């Protein structure tokens, strides 16, 4: 593919349809839409892109050893795709829903805001109709700020590197921590805080019932969560 021509296209839309690209480079441009249909990308560099809408895997696409360093992505579709050994370093990604995607051995730094990763494949994956769950392992989020990002459907968080610090809480036994926290939160004297805490725990209980056994949370997910963060962390750790 002609790189210069592709760069000009990137000013409005980049679209791939059933391509097998190796070593492709697109960098430093603003993109309204990035769409890939049933395509495979190996060691390609999509770097420093500003993408308004990214649909990385319409009907199934695969990215192996690709780089997305320095990208700014405003909306990422719930597409069918696989990322293996890819670099998402120094990125800013908003509204990323990974309901049908494999993510394996990838590195993330920068900031991901509002989104989720899921282990449960709700419909058959086009590249593998018998695939029961998404593959999600070996990923390094330790240098990435995760704000409003959920892990759902049974993702094994022990197989990922997660960020740590005072703004994060990770608990191995999520369901047990949630059930124990209800007793503490129900006794909070402040009615507003109590309602906020019970609503949050109710949401997490539903996620646990759907298979997510480990709990990971960030205080900056919302102003409401930040307002009850110290008390909620104590309750979840059984010292409420």
Number of C-alpha atoms within 10 A of each C-alpha: 9 8 12 11 9 16 19 14 15 23 15 15 19 19 14 18 13 13 13 13 16 15 12 17 19 20 19 14 18 20 21 16 18 20 17 24 21 20 21 22 20 18 17 20 20 19 22 20 20 22 24 18 17 23 19 27 25 19 16 22 27 23 22 19 17 25 23 21 22 21 24 21 23 17 18 20 17 19 22 27 30 24 22 22 19 25 23 25 21 18 22 20 21 20 18 20 19 23 23 25 28 21 24 20 17 23 21 23 21 18 20 22 18 16 20 17 21 24 25 20 19 13 13 14 20 15 15 9 9 9 13 14 20 26 19 24 20 19 20 20 22 15 17 21 22 27 20 18 21 20 21 23 22 20 22 17 21 11 13 18 16 18 19 15 7 8 17 18 17 17 17 14 13 20 22 17 20 22 16 17 23 19 14 19 23 14 11 15 9 9 11 11 19 19 14 17 24 17 12 15 20 15 10 20 19 12 21 21 12 13 15 24 22 22 22 16 19 23 22 18 17 11 10 15 18 14 14 16 19 14 17 27 19 14 21 24 17 15 12 18
